[in-house]
């Protein structure tokens, strides 16, 4: 892989709601409801991971009430994946992102791609 590569996927795992119900409550543009979960990957193109996470934070803040309603019945996580730069490529989880994820009881899953 050349250049920056990153993904940040907000995932909702059905609990007391079906995937279709989750999609209807959230109504987030670009959201995908498949057989086993609902997810959205905010941000377009090759963004640096820090910039992508800012987009995620804005989406969480903008849709906080609907997400809180879903989080009361389902498990939510943020799956973060990226290719580190040579040497070290840190990840910055800003205070807004941490606060909103905490309010939702969401986990952060981090996965680096190397090689």
Residue pairs with C-beta under 8 A, 6 or more apart in sequence:
1 83
1 113
3 46
4 46
4 47
4 48
4 49
4 82
4 83
4 85
5 46
5 82
5 83
5 113
6 46
6 47
6 48
6 49
6 52
6 80
6 81
6 82
6 83
7 41
7 52
7 79
7 80
7 81
7 82
8 41
8 42
8 43
8 49
8 52
8 53
8 55
8 56
8 78
8 79
8 80
8 81
9 39
9 40
9 41
9 78
9 79
9 80
9 81
10 39
10 40
10 41
10 42
10 56
10 59
10 60
10 76
10 77
10 78
11 37
11 38
11 39
11 76
11 77
11 78
11 79
12 22
12 26
12 37
12 38
12 39
12 70
12 74
12 75
12 76
13 36
13 37
13 74
13 75
13 76
13 77
14 22
14 36
14 37
14 38
14 74
15 73
15 74
15 75
16 73
16 74
17 25
17 70
17 73
17 74
19 33
19 34
19 35
19 36
19 37
19 38
20 33
22 33
22 38
22 70
22 74
23 31
23 33
23 38
25 66
25 69
25 70
26 38
26 63
26 66
26 67
26 70
27 66
28 40
28 59
28 63
28 66
30 40
30 41
30 42
31 38
31 39
31 40
32 38
32 39
32 40
40 59
42 52
42 55
42 56
42 58
42 59
43 51
43 52
43 55
43 56
47 55
49 80
49 82
49 89
49 91
50 91
50 92
53 80
53 91
53 92
53 93
53 94
53 97
54 94
54 97
56 78
56 97
57 94
57 96
57 97
57 100
60 67
60 96
60 97
60 100
60 101
60 104
61 96
61 100
64 100
64 103
67 76
67 100
67 104
68 103
68 104
70 76
71 104
71 105
71 106
75 107
76 104
76 105
76 106
76 107
77 106
77 107
77 108
77 109
78 101
78 106
78 107
78 108
78 109
79 109
79 111
80 91
80 108
80 109
80 110
80 111
81 110
81 111
81 112
81 113
82 89
82 91
82 112
82 113
83 89
83 112
83 113
83 114
84 112
84 114
91 110
93 108
101 108
